[in-house]
Amino acid sequence: MGCFKGVVAVGYINEAIDEGNPLRTLETLLLPTANISDVDPAHAQHYQDVLYRAKSQKLGDSESVSKVLWLDEIQQAIDEANADEDRAKQYGLFNLGSICEKHLGFISLA
């Protein structure tokens, strides 16, 4: 029965990744049936980005028989994103977007 619940969680997580909504993806990562560890809500956007990239790479791999990320691949992406965040903090780059927005009132991409 636990295996079935894990498969359902995989479906929810992959749907959320496809939707592109970081908060929805975070919500699904936190499902007890997903059993994904070390999920930090503060990293929701980065999780979305890393998971989307991992899924895109998998979809582009002609040798891949599966078009979804499985729980081990999702956990690996979360671990990678957490390591990225740790490195960013180490170099003082954490939350750069929020800092710019707070002090400038906007972020210009022009």
All heavy atoms as an XYZ file, in Angstrom:
850
protein
N       0.821     -1.206      0.000
C       0.000      0.000      0.000
C       0.861      1.265      0.000
O       0.550      2.226     -0.655
C      -0.944     -0.030      1.211
C      -1.986      1.042      1.166
S      -3.151      0.748     -0.160
C      -4.538      1.612      0.439
N       1.998      1.272      0.735
C       2.878      2.427      0.792
C       3.466      2.763     -0.559
O       3.665      3.923     -0.887
N       3.754      1.734     -1.350
C       4.309      1.950     -2.686
C       3.309      2.711     -3.556
O       3.680      3.621     -4.286
C       4.672      0.616     -3.309
S       5.396      0.766     -4.947
N       2.035      2.347     -3.467
C       0.993      3.016     -4.236
C       0.899      4.490     -3.859
O       0.801      5.357     -4.723
C      -0.356      2.319     -4.026
C      -1.489      2.997     -4.738
C      -1.615      2.900     -6.116
C      -2.410      3.754     -4.037
C      -2.647      3.538     -6.786
C      -3.447      4.383     -4.701
C      -3.566      4.283     -6.066
N       0.979      4.785     -2.557
C       0.924      6.175     -2.099
C       2.107      6.969     -2.636
O       1.967      8.132     -2.980
C       0.885      6.230     -0.571
C      -0.415      5.738      0.014
C      -0.393      5.799      1.513
C      -1.693      5.264      2.098
N      -1.690      5.308      3.557
N       3.279      6.334     -2.707
C       4.454      7.000     -3.255
C       4.276      7.333     -4.726
O       4.679      8.400     -5.192
N       3.637      6.425     -5.471
C       3.381      6.661     -6.896
C       2.407      7.822     -7.066
O       2.586      8.659     -7.958
C       2.857      5.376     -7.586
C       2.396      5.660     -9.000
C       3.934      4.300     -7.582
N       1.405      7.891     -6.202
C       0.453      9.005     -6.253
C       1.177     10.318     -5.972
O       0.973     11.315     -6.666
C      -0.713      8.781     -5.260
C      -1.587     10.016     -5.154
C      -1.544      7.570     -5.678
N       2.066     10.319     -4.975
C       2.840     11.527     -4.650
C       3.702     11.944     -5.830
O       3.800     13.137     -6.143
C       3.705     11.288     -3.414
N       4.305     10.977     -6.526
C       5.112     11.266     -7.717
C       4.263     11.988     -8.749
O       4.701     12.978     -9.351
C       5.714      9.964     -8.308
C       6.195     10.175     -9.734
C       6.846      9.465     -7.445
N       3.047     11.524     -8.955
C       2.144     12.169     -9.913
C       1.841     13.605     -9.528
O       1.902     14.510    -10.369
N       1.525     13.831     -8.253
C       1.219     15.184     -7.785
C       2.422     16.114     -7.943
O       2.287     17.259     -8.371
C       0.777     15.178     -6.323
C      -0.597     14.600     -6.082
C      -0.864     13.863     -4.933
C      -1.646     14.806     -6.975
C      -2.120     13.342     -4.685
C      -2.893     14.289     -6.740
C      -3.128     13.557     -5.592
O      -4.374     13.039     -5.349
N       3.610     15.620     -7.573
C       4.815     16.452     -7.659
C       5.113     16.807     -9.111
O       5.391     17.970     -9.429
C       6.017     15.748     -6.991
C       5.782     15.619     -5.489
C       7.310     16.512     -7.276
C       6.771     14.704     -4.765
N       5.039     15.829    -10.004
C       5.312     16.099    -11.416
C       4.300     17.060    -12.021
O       4.659     17.931    -12.817
C       5.385     14.784    -12.200
C       6.742     14.133    -12.087
O       7.654     14.447    -12.829
N       6.888     13.243    -11.113
N       3.046     16.948    -11.649
C       2.025     17.899    -12.124
C       2.355     19.305    -11.646
O       2.241     20.272    -12.409
C       0.642     17.498    -11.620
C       0.035     16.310    -12.324
C      -1.304     15.905    -11.737
O      -1.918     16.690    -10.985
O      -1.745     14.778    -12.029
N       2.756     19.420    -10.388
C       3.085     20.733     -9.829
C       4.302     21.333    -10.525
O       4.324     22.537    -10.818
C       3.330     20.613     -8.327
N       5.306     20.507    -10.812
C       6.483     20.993    -11.531
C       6.053     21.556    -12.885
O       6.477     22.642    -13.286
C       7.524     19.866    -11.724
C       8.107     19.436    -10.382
C       8.635     20.308    -12.675
C       8.883     18.134    -10.433
N       5.197     20.827    -13.575
C       4.718     21.258    -14.891
C       3.918     22.555    -14.817
O       3.972     23.373    -15.736
C       3.865     20.167    -15.539
C       4.667     18.924    -15.896
O       5.915     19.008    -15.952
O       4.043     17.868    -16.104
N       3.161     22.747    -13.737
C       2.373     23.978    -13.558
C       3.275     25.200    -13.409
O       2.887     26.306    -13.742
C       1.481     23.875    -12.314
C       0.303     22.951    -12.466
C      -0.474     22.789    -11.161
O      -0.289     23.614    -10.222
O      -1.241     21.826    -11.065
N       4.470     24.994    -12.866
C       5.417     26.094    -12.707
C       5.161     26.979    -11.502
O       5.741     28.055    -11.388
N       4.317     26.535    -10.585
C       4.000     27.312     -9.392
C       4.839     26.786     -8.226
O       4.579     25.694     -7.722
C       2.509     27.195     -9.075
C       2.100     27.990     -7.854
O       2.905     28.301     -6.988
N       0.818     28.308     -7.788
N       5.845     27.544     -7.777
C       6.732     27.061     -6.723
C       6.014     26.700     -5.423
O       6.399     25.745     -4.752
C       7.702     28.213     -6.481
C       7.514     29.161     -7.583
C       6.210     28.872     -8.242
N       4.972     27.440     -5.073
C       4.260     27.139     -3.834
C       3.482     25.830     -3.947
O       3.408     25.059     -2.989
C       3.342     28.296     -3.443
C       4.076     29.592     -3.106
C       3.095     30.700     -2.767
C       5.066     29.381     -1.975
N       2.924     25.578     -5.104
C       2.222     24.303     -5.333
C       3.232     23.147     -5.322
O       2.963     22.092     -4.740
C       1.474     24.356     -6.667
C       0.821     23.064     -7.055
C      -0.464     22.824     -6.280
N      -1.070     21.601     -6.770
C      -1.189     20.497     -6.049
N      -0.820     20.478     -4.791
N      -1.723     19.414     -6.564
N       4.383     23.349     -5.934
C       5.419     22.320     -5.923
C       5.863     22.050     -4.488
O       5.978     20.893     -4.067
C       6.610     22.727     -6.804
O       6.152     22.901     -8.149
C       7.710     21.690     -6.786
N       6.087     23.107     -3.721
C       6.477     22.959     -2.317
C       5.433     22.153     -1.555
O       5.768     21.243     -0.791
C       6.666     24.331     -1.674
C       6.964     24.334     -0.178
C       8.321     23.685      0.100
C       6.917     25.752      0.362
N       4.182     22.493     -1.757
C       3.079     21.792     -1.088
C       3.137     20.282     -1.357
O       2.963     19.474     -0.452
C       1.762     22.383     -1.593
C       0.514     21.877     -0.935
C      -0.698     22.574     -1.525
O      -0.977     23.714     -1.124
O      -1.350     21.972     -2.402
N       3.409     19.913     -2.605
C       3.451     18.494     -2.942
C       4.716     17.823     -2.402
O       4.673     16.650     -2.025
C       3.341     18.265     -4.463
O       4.427     18.895     -5.132
C       2.017     18.785     -5.004
N       5.824     18.556     -2.357
C       7.054     17.995     -1.792
C       6.881     17.664     -0.313
O       7.526     16.753      0.211
C       8.219     18.970     -1.958
C       8.723     19.213     -3.365
C       9.708     20.380     -3.381
C       9.353     17.954     -3.949
N       6.017     18.411      0.352
C       5.798     18.232      1.784
C       4.746     17.170      2.107
O       4.489     16.905      3.291
C       5.420     19.569      2.424
C       6.528     20.619      2.432
C       5.993     21.969      2.887
C       7.701     20.175      3.286
N       4.148     16.549      1.080
C       3.181     15.479      1.335
C       3.871     14.362      2.124
O       4.969     13.930      1.749
C       2.642     14.911      0.026
C       1.711     15.800     -0.791
C       1.458     15.184     -2.167
C       0.399     15.991     -0.046
N       3.253     13.889      3.184
C       3.862     12.803      3.967
C       4.138     11.550      3.125
O       5.129     10.853      3.356
C       2.830     12.509      5.056
C       1.981     13.725      5.129
C       2.000     14.348      3.775
N       3.302     11.290      2.151
C       3.486     10.097      1.316
C       4.670     10.229      0.367
O       5.180      9.226     -0.120
C       2.218      9.791      0.504
O       1.850     10.957     -0.237
C       1.076      9.370      1.405
N       5.126     11.456      0.117
C       6.285     11.661     -0.752
C       7.573     11.271     -0.025
O       8.517     10.797     -0.635
C       6.363     13.105     -1.217
N       7.589     11.512      1.285
C       8.743     11.157      2.106
C      10.036     11.804      1.588
O      11.096     11.180      1.568
C       8.895      9.640      2.198
C       9.705      9.227      3.412
O       9.751      9.943      4.399
N      10.347      8.083      3.318
N       9.939     13.058      1.153
C      11.106     13.823      0.701
C      11.677     14.547      1.924
O      10.950     15.217      2.654
C      10.715     14.846     -0.398
C      10.077     14.147     -1.587
C      11.915     15.673     -0.813
C      10.990     13.204     -2.341
N      12.967     14.393      2.138
C      13.581     14.984      3.330
C      14.289     16.298      3.008
O      14.622     16.580      1.866
C      14.573     14.002      3.959
O      15.601     13.683      3.057
N      14.483     17.072      4.070
C      15.246     18.329      4.030
C      14.627     19.386      3.121
O      15.351     20.153      2.477
C      16.699     18.064      3.619
C      17.403     17.109      4.570
O      17.188     17.241      5.790
O      18.157     16.243      4.097
N      13.307     19.451      3.068
C      12.614     20.468      2.272
C      12.475     21.728      3.124
O      11.915     21.694      4.209
C      11.231     19.970      1.803
C      10.480     21.070      1.065
C      11.378     18.727      0.936
N      13.016     22.829      2.617
C      12.971     24.120      3.307
C      12.049     25.053      2.520
O      12.357     25.413      1.380
C      14.377     24.710      3.390
C      14.447     26.014      4.145
O      13.402     26.682      4.330
O      15.563     26.384      4.555
N      10.932     25.453      3.105
C       9.986     26.323      2.385
C      10.611     27.605      1.834
O      10.159     28.132      0.823
C       8.922     26.647      3.444
C       8.951     25.460      4.360
C      10.416     25.061      4.420
N      11.675     28.076      2.444
C      12.342     29.294      1.966
C      12.988     29.091      0.597
O      13.296     30.055     -0.091
C      13.392     29.757      2.971
N      13.177     27.841      0.189
C      13.844     27.542     -1.078
C      12.869     27.116     -2.171
O      13.290     26.539     -3.183
C      14.887     26.444     -0.886
C      15.920     26.758      0.147
N      16.669     25.793      0.751
C      16.332     27.931      0.683
C      17.492     26.348      1.619
N      17.299     27.651      1.588
N      11.590     27.410     -1.994
C      10.559     26.928     -2.923
C      10.858     27.279     -4.381
O      10.740     26.424     -5.267
C       9.191     27.479     -2.522
N      11.243     28.497     -4.660
C      11.509     28.898     -6.043
C      12.696     28.129     -6.617
O      12.659     27.685     -7.763
C      11.766     30.404     -6.154
C      12.030     30.872     -7.578
C      10.848     30.651     -8.503
O       9.756     31.137     -8.245
N      11.024     29.898     -9.586
N      13.728     27.967     -5.817
C      14.903     27.242     -6.311
C      14.567     25.766     -6.536
O      15.031     25.168     -7.516
C      16.084     27.410     -5.367
C      17.379     26.960     -5.954
N      17.834     27.385     -7.189
C      18.323     26.103     -5.504
C      18.984     26.815     -7.471
N      19.304     26.024     -6.457
N      13.760     25.181     -5.649
C      13.320     23.800     -5.871
C      12.586     23.696     -7.200
O      12.815     22.775     -7.977
C      12.402     23.319     -4.750
C      13.055     23.165     -3.405
C      12.315     23.335     -2.237
C      14.400     22.841     -3.264
C      12.886     23.188     -0.989
C      14.983     22.704     -2.018
C      14.215     22.877     -0.874
O      14.787     22.730      0.355
N      11.692     24.638     -7.448
C      10.935     24.629     -8.704
C      11.888     24.670     -9.895
O      11.738     23.895    -10.840
C       9.963     25.817     -8.749
C       9.222     25.982    -10.056
C       8.258     24.846    -10.336
O       7.608     24.341     -9.430
N       8.151     24.432    -11.575
N      12.856     25.558     -9.834
C      13.809     25.711    -10.944
C      14.629     24.446    -11.171
O      14.788     23.995    -12.307
C      14.742     26.899    -10.684
C      14.018     28.233    -10.647
O      12.882     28.334    -11.165
O      14.590     29.190    -10.076
N      15.159     23.879    -10.100
C      16.011     22.689    -10.220
C      15.192     21.485    -10.679
O      15.627     20.717    -11.542
C      16.750     22.407     -8.887
C      17.483     21.073     -8.929
C      17.719     23.538     -8.575
N      13.999     21.325    -10.132
C      13.140     20.206    -10.539
C      12.700     20.340    -11.992
O      12.684     19.356    -12.738
C      11.926     20.103     -9.615
C      12.217     19.581     -8.210
C      11.071     19.908     -7.267
C      12.485     18.083     -8.238
N      12.372     21.553    -12.398
C      11.964     21.774    -13.790
C      13.113     21.451    -14.745
O      12.921     20.809    -15.774
C      11.485     23.214    -13.984
C      10.975     23.468    -15.379
C       9.682     23.116    -15.741
C      11.796     24.039    -16.342
C       9.212     23.324    -17.034
C      11.345     24.249    -17.630
C      10.050     23.899    -17.966
O       9.606     24.101    -19.241
N      14.309     21.893    -14.378
C      15.479     21.604    -15.207
C      15.738     20.090    -15.282
O      15.988     19.547    -16.360
C      16.711     22.331    -14.679
C      17.947     22.137    -15.569
C      19.161     22.898    -15.079
N      19.647     22.335    -13.841
C      19.770     23.004    -12.696
N      19.461     24.279    -12.635
N      20.218     22.408    -11.610
N      15.643     19.416    -14.149
C      15.873     17.963    -14.119
C      14.836     17.233    -14.967
O      15.166     16.308    -15.719
C      15.827     17.451    -12.678
N      13.590     17.670    -14.876
C      12.535     17.024    -15.658
C      12.720     17.311    -17.147
O      12.542     16.419    -17.990
C      11.152     17.476    -15.187
C      10.044     16.688    -15.827
C       8.724     16.884    -15.139
C       7.686     15.984    -15.803
N       6.370     16.194    -15.251
N      13.087     18.518    -17.483
C      13.332     18.872    -18.888
C      14.463     18.038    -19.477
O      14.371     17.580    -20.619
C      13.661     20.358    -19.021
O      12.559     21.141    -18.642
N      15.520     17.866    -18.699
C      16.639     17.042    -19.161
C      16.199     15.597    -19.375
O      16.588     14.961    -20.354
C      17.796     17.105    -18.159
C      18.513     18.430    -18.170
C      19.550     18.552    -17.066
O      19.549     17.799    -16.097
N      20.433     19.537    -17.206
N      15.372     15.106    -18.469
C      14.890     13.734    -18.596
C      14.007     13.585    -19.832
O      14.104     12.596    -20.553
C      14.130     13.316    -17.337
C      13.773     11.854    -17.321
C      13.255     11.418    -15.978
C      13.081      9.908    -15.962
N      12.658      9.422    -14.664
N      13.155     14.558    -20.080
C      12.286     14.507    -21.257
C      13.091     14.560    -22.549
O      12.691     13.998    -23.562
C      11.271     15.657    -21.224
C      10.174     15.532    -20.170
C       9.369     16.835    -20.096
C       9.263     14.351    -20.445
N      14.225     15.238    -22.510
C      15.067     15.356    -23.694
C      15.987     14.161    -23.923
O      16.608     14.051    -24.976
N      16.026     13.271    -22.945
C      16.891     12.089    -23.050
C      16.153     10.987    -23.803
O      15.195     10.410    -23.298
C      17.281     11.611    -21.652
C      18.205     10.409    -21.661
O      18.569      9.908    -22.750
O      18.574      9.969    -20.556
N      16.604     10.690    -25.005
C      15.928      9.690    -25.847
C      16.025      8.279    -25.264
O      15.234      7.410    -25.616
C      16.497      9.713    -27.261
O      17.879      9.412    -27.230
N      16.967      8.053    -24.356
C      17.131      6.735    -23.758
C      16.274      6.537    -22.512
O      16.152      5.420    -22.019
C      18.599      6.492    -23.430
C      19.469      6.405    -24.674
C      20.910      6.084    -24.339
O      21.178      5.569    -23.233
O      21.766      6.344    -25.197
N      15.680      7.607    -22.014
C      14.848      7.517    -20.816
C      13.496      6.911    -21.173
O      12.819      7.379    -22.089
C      14.650      8.903    -20.200
O      13.809      8.805    -19.071
N      13.112      5.886    -20.442
C      11.823      5.235    -20.702
C      10.694      5.893    -19.909
O       9.527      5.666    -20.185
C      11.867      3.719    -20.383
C      12.816      3.008    -21.326
C      12.257      3.478    -18.938
N      11.049      6.705    -18.934
C      10.058      7.366    -18.094
C      10.083      8.867    -18.358
O      11.150      9.452    -18.541
C      10.367      7.099    -16.618
O       9.505      7.847    -15.797
N       8.943      9.471    -18.361
C       8.846     10.913    -18.598
C       8.496     11.685    -17.330
O       8.131     12.849    -17.387
C       7.805     11.198    -19.696
C       8.151     10.534    -21.032
C       9.512     10.950    -21.541
C       9.858     10.259    -22.843
N      11.254     10.450    -23.226
N       8.590     11.025    -16.183
C       8.350     11.675    -14.896
C       9.580     11.527    -14.021
O      10.387     10.618    -14.213
C       7.110     11.095    -14.157
C       5.839     11.307    -14.957
C       7.306      9.631    -13.816
N       9.714     12.432    -13.066
C      10.760     12.291    -12.056
C      10.224     11.377    -10.961
O       9.103     11.564    -10.483
C      11.123     13.651    -11.452
C      11.800     14.660    -12.372
C      12.032     15.970    -11.631
C      13.106     14.125    -12.927
N      11.023     10.390    -10.581
C      10.640      9.479     -9.508
C      11.190     10.004     -8.195
O      11.987     10.950     -8.170
C      11.135      8.069     -9.819
C      10.374      7.519    -10.988
C      10.778      7.499    -12.283
C       9.055      6.986    -10.977
N       9.790      6.969    -13.087
C       8.717      6.638    -12.310
C       8.109      6.750     -9.978
C       7.494      6.080    -12.665
C       6.892      6.191    -10.322
C       6.591      5.862    -11.648
N      10.742      9.431     -7.081
C      11.092      9.966     -5.772
C      12.597     10.080     -5.552
O      13.051     11.072     -4.981
C      10.444      9.124     -4.661
C       8.922      9.241     -4.569
C       8.379      8.294     -3.502
C       8.485     10.667     -4.278
N      13.378      9.120     -6.017
C      14.820      9.220     -5.830
C      15.404     10.387     -6.622
O      16.309     11.088     -6.160
C      15.520      7.912     -6.189
C      15.331      7.490     -7.639
O      14.254      7.743     -8.208
O      16.267      6.886     -8.203
N      14.867     10.637     -7.807
C      15.333     11.757     -8.628
C      14.896     13.088     -8.021
O      15.637     14.082     -8.069
C      14.784     11.633    -10.050
C      15.306     10.412    -10.776
C      14.541     10.114    -12.051
O      13.283     10.089    -12.021
O      15.214      9.907    -13.081
N      13.709     13.102     -7.450
C      13.200     14.316     -6.790
C      14.057     14.626     -5.567
O      14.472     15.772     -5.363
C      11.707     14.150     -6.422
C      10.871     14.059     -7.706
C      11.236     15.281     -5.522
C       9.462     13.542     -7.503
N      14.358     13.602     -4.765
C      15.204     13.811     -3.586
C      16.581     14.308     -3.999
O      17.147     15.204     -3.373
C      15.324     12.523     -2.768
C      16.118     12.701     -1.489
C      15.438     13.625     -0.503
O      14.357     13.323     -0.018
N      16.053     14.771     -0.207
N      17.122     13.749     -5.065
C      18.432     14.178     -5.560
C      18.396     15.657     -5.962
O      19.324     16.420     -5.676
C      18.858     13.317     -6.742
C      20.222     13.647     -7.277
C      20.631     12.737     -8.431
O      19.893     11.858     -8.850
N      21.818     12.966     -8.946
N      17.311     16.088     -6.609
C      17.170     17.491     -7.019
C      17.055     18.402     -5.790
O      17.634     19.494     -5.769
C      15.962     17.657     -7.932
N      16.323     17.956     -4.777
C      16.189     18.747     -3.547
C      17.550     18.873     -2.869
O      17.935     19.956     -2.416
C      15.150     18.109     -2.591
C      13.751     18.120     -3.227
C      15.144     18.798     -1.223
C      13.265     19.480     -3.677
N      18.290     17.774     -2.813
C      19.628     17.806     -2.210
C      20.539     18.765     -2.980
O      21.304     19.528     -2.381
C      20.230     16.407     -2.176
C      19.487     15.468     -1.236
O      18.709     15.936     -0.385
O      19.693     14.235     -1.374
N      20.454     18.737     -4.307
C      21.250     19.631     -5.149
C      20.879     21.090     -4.893
O      21.752     21.956     -4.747
C      21.023     19.291     -6.625
C      21.735     20.195     -7.597
C      21.357     19.920     -9.042
O      21.064     18.759     -9.390
O      21.356     20.886     -9.829
N      19.582     21.364     -4.819
C      19.124     22.733     -4.571
C      19.577     23.219     -3.197
O      19.998     24.373     -3.053
C      17.599     22.805     -4.687
N      19.506     22.349     -2.196
C      19.960     22.729     -0.854
C      21.462     23.015     -0.848
O      21.906     23.959     -0.196
C      19.617     21.637      0.157
C      18.135     21.596      0.469
O      17.412     22.575      0.288
N      17.669     20.447      0.924
N      22.226     22.216     -1.578
C      23.667     22.460     -1.675
C      23.939     23.799     -2.361
O      24.833     24.541     -1.942
C      24.345     21.317     -2.427
N      23.160     24.118     -3.401
C      23.285     25.420     -4.069
C      23.041     26.546     -3.083
O      23.778     27.541     -3.056
C      22.263     25.549     -5.207
C      22.530     24.653     -6.387
O      23.645     24.096     -6.494
O      21.601     24.490     -7.214
N      21.976     26.407     -2.290
C      21.632     27.448     -1.316
C      22.740     27.596     -0.270
O      23.078     28.708      0.113
C      20.293     27.119     -0.638
C      19.095     27.206     -1.565
C      18.722     28.629     -1.952
O      19.104     29.588     -1.242
O      18.030     28.785     -2.970
N      23.303     26.474      0.164
C      24.399     26.526      1.136
C      25.612     27.255      0.558
O      26.233     28.070      1.240
C      24.799     25.122      1.577
C      23.749     24.448      2.452
O      22.853     25.150      2.970
O      23.828     23.208      2.601
N      25.944     26.957     -0.700
C      27.073     27.644     -1.347
C      26.777     29.136     -1.490
O      27.662     29.967     -1.290
C      27.360     27.026     -2.714
C      28.170     25.748     -2.649
C      28.648     25.296     -4.023
N      27.554     24.940     -4.923
C      26.953     23.760     -4.945
N      27.323     22.802     -4.120
N      25.966     23.523     -5.785
N      25.556     29.467     -1.847
C      25.189     30.876     -2.006
C      25.336     31.621     -0.680
O      25.848     32.741     -0.648
C      23.765     30.997     -2.537
N      24.910     31.000      0.407
C      25.054     31.624      1.725
C      26.528     31.793      2.074
O      26.927     32.808      2.630
C      24.359     30.778      2.791
C      22.872     30.868      2.747
C      22.249     29.968      3.794
C      20.744     29.936      3.637
N      20.134     28.953      4.545
N      27.305     30.798      1.737
C      28.738     30.843      2.016
C      29.394     32.033      1.320
O      30.304     32.654      1.853
C      29.382     29.539      1.561
C      30.843     29.413      1.879
C      31.395     28.069      1.411
O      30.813     27.395      0.579
N      32.537     27.690      1.959
N      28.921     32.366      0.141
C      29.483     33.468     -0.626
C      28.693     34.760     -0.471
O      28.941     35.730     -1.173
C      29.594     33.079     -2.106
C      30.615     31.993     -2.321
C      30.229     30.693     -2.603
C      31.975     32.267     -2.218
C      31.164     29.688     -2.778
C      32.920     31.272     -2.387
C      32.509     29.986     -2.666
O      33.439     28.999     -2.832
N      27.725     34.767      0.432
C      26.969     35.976      0.700
C      26.002     36.360     -0.401
O      25.640     37.525     -0.534
N      25.556     35.396     -1.191
C      24.659     35.685     -2.306
C      23.208     35.324     -2.018
O      22.376     35.403     -2.901
C      25.115     34.899     -3.551
C      26.526     35.191     -4.030
C      26.891     34.238     -5.157
C      26.646     36.628     -4.477
N      22.909     34.910     -0.808
C      21.566     34.460     -0.501
C      20.547     35.587     -0.631
O      20.827     36.723     -0.320
C      21.499     33.825      0.890
C      21.920     34.735      2.002
C      20.984     35.466      2.694
C      23.245     34.863      2.339
C      21.366     36.311      3.710
C      23.640     35.695      3.360
C      22.694     36.433      4.048
N      19.425     35.222     -1.159
C      18.265     36.104     -1.250
C      18.565     37.426     -1.950
O      18.027     38.461     -1.593
C      17.700     36.356      0.151
C      16.218     36.176      0.193
O      15.576     35.978     -0.843
N      15.647     36.241      1.379
N      19.399     37.409     -2.950
C      19.795     38.611     -3.676
C      18.592     39.307     -4.305
O      18.479     40.530     -4.243
C      20.821     38.248     -4.753
C      21.457     39.396     -5.524
C      22.163     40.340     -4.555
C      22.425     38.872     -6.542
N      17.678     38.538     -4.878
C      16.478     39.127     -5.493
C      15.646     39.885     -4.486
O      15.199     41.000     -4.734
N      15.452     39.323     -3.311
C      14.657     39.992     -2.281
C      15.346     41.247     -1.778
O      14.699     42.249     -1.500
C      14.413     39.037     -1.112
O      13.629     37.964     -1.521
N      16.658     41.201     -1.661
C      17.404     42.374     -1.205
C      17.252     43.514     -2.204
O      16.972     44.649     -1.826
C      18.894     42.018     -0.988
C      19.030     41.056      0.189
C      19.735     43.274     -0.776
C      20.398     40.430      0.332
N      17.414     43.223     -3.502
C      17.266     44.251     -4.532
C      15.866     44.823     -4.520
O      15.676     46.036     -4.586
C      17.571     43.679     -5.912
S      19.307     43.267     -6.153
N      14.884     43.952     -4.434
C      13.489     44.401     -4.458
C      13.181     45.270     -3.247
O      12.534     46.306     -3.360
C      12.566     43.177     -4.487
C      11.127     43.524     -4.745
C      10.286     42.287     -4.961
O      10.661     41.203     -4.484
O       9.257     42.427     -5.617
N      13.692     44.872     -2.083
C      13.438     45.620     -0.857
C      14.046     47.012     -0.925
O      13.421     47.999     -0.557
C      14.007     44.856      0.340
C      13.821     45.560      1.663
C      14.400     44.743      2.794
C      14.295     45.482      4.112
N      14.935     44.745      5.192
N      15.261     47.109     -1.418
C      15.951     48.389     -1.418
C      15.660     49.259     -2.634
O      15.726     50.467     -2.558
C      17.461     48.167     -1.282
C      17.833     47.623      0.061
N      17.788     48.375      1.204
C      18.219     46.386      0.453
C      18.139     47.642      2.237
N      18.404     46.420      1.800
N      15.323     48.639     -3.745
C      15.061     49.395     -4.963
C      13.566     49.538     -5.248
O      13.185     50.379     -6.045
C      15.755     48.733     -6.156
C      17.272     48.619     -6.052
C      17.801     47.847     -7.268
C      17.923     49.975     -5.972
N      12.777     48.691     -4.641
C      11.344     48.737     -4.888
C      10.930     47.993     -6.135
O       9.755     47.797     -6.379
N      11.863     47.586     -6.929
C      11.571     46.832     -8.157
C      12.855     46.189     -8.650
O      13.937     46.538     -8.207
C      11.006     47.741     -9.237
C      12.028     48.742     -9.737
C      12.793     48.461    -10.874
C      12.258     49.921     -9.068
C      13.743     49.362    -11.315
C      13.210     50.821     -9.515
C      13.958     50.543    -10.634
N      12.699     45.286     -9.573
C      13.862     44.691    -10.224
C      13.698     44.933    -11.721
O      12.708     44.524    -12.306
C      13.980     43.191     -9.929
C      14.214     42.970     -8.445
C      15.089     42.561    -10.751
C      14.260     41.513     -8.035
N      14.643     45.599    -12.309
C      14.589     45.862    -13.744
C      15.427     44.861    -14.492
O      16.578     44.644    -14.152
C      15.095     47.280    -14.021
O      15.158     47.495    -15.407
N      14.853     44.225    -15.488
C      15.586     43.271    -16.306
C      16.006     43.891    -17.627
O      16.566     43.223    -18.463
C      14.727     42.027    -16.556
C      14.312     41.260    -15.317
C      13.392     40.119    -15.680
C      15.519     40.734    -14.575
N      15.736     45.155    -17.811
C      16.077     45.831    -19.065
C      17.547     46.147    -19.147
O      18.252     46.271    -18.230
C      15.268     47.107    -19.195
